[in-house]
Amino acid sequence: MVGEKVVLHAMMKGSDGHYVGGLVNGARIVHFWGDVGTELMVRVDGDISLFLGYEEINFTAPVYVGDFMEYVGWIEKVGNTSYTCKFEAYKVATMCDRTDMDMTGLEHTAATACVPPILCGTATGSLYIAKKDQRGETDPAFVHEHTVKKK
């Protein structure tokens, strides 16, 4: 359970752009981390949980419309009803900048992989599952099967 990662991939759409130049608001990254946290809780305790909040959020690189992002989360610490999770957001591919002299003449759909991926954000968050709603750790391989309530 602790350290097991959940990974979510998403492309930043035109509607994700919030600022001039297609810059994506950092809140969009936080939104996807919420989805990752929810999946973590379903996988480890069979409940969608409540997100208590973030202790720390850092944005380390800009994200733009057209960027392909990878959102990663894992559980760092398990309490009685709370889970401390770490989150990271990486840019794994981006649209080519056609204003660059070497890129002129490329199709408007041209993109390139970011090798290595670019770290765009990190966070620590806390999630909560009431004791009565905890169903126990699911299969380590995250196989979909019914779990039994903890006694």
C-alpha positions, 0 to 999 in steps of 0.5 A: 500500500505505502509507496504503490503509485497511481498514474493518470495521463491527460492532455491539456485542452483548449478549455484548460487555458486560463491565461494569455498564451495558453498558460494553464492555471495551476488549479488544473494540476491540483484538480488532477491530483484530486483524481489521483488521490481518489483512485489511491483510496479506492484501490487501498481501502475501497472508498472514494474518501474525503480530501482534507487538504494540501500541506504544501503545493509547489509549481515548478514549470509552466503548463500550456494548452497542448501539453501532455501531462502525467500525474503521479501519487502515492501514499507516504503514511497511513494513520487510523483514518487518514492517509498522507499522500505525495503528488507530482505532475510531469510534462511528458510531451509538448506542442512544438514552438513554431516561432523557433527558426528550426521549427518553421514549416512544421504542421500545427499538430507537431509535438515532441516528447519531453526527455526527460519529463519536466517536473511541473509541480509537487504536493503533499495532501491528506485524505480521510476515510471514516473507520466504518467505511474502510473495507481493508486493503485490496489486492496489491495488483489492484485487481477489481474484486470485492473486499471484506469490511474490517472488523 
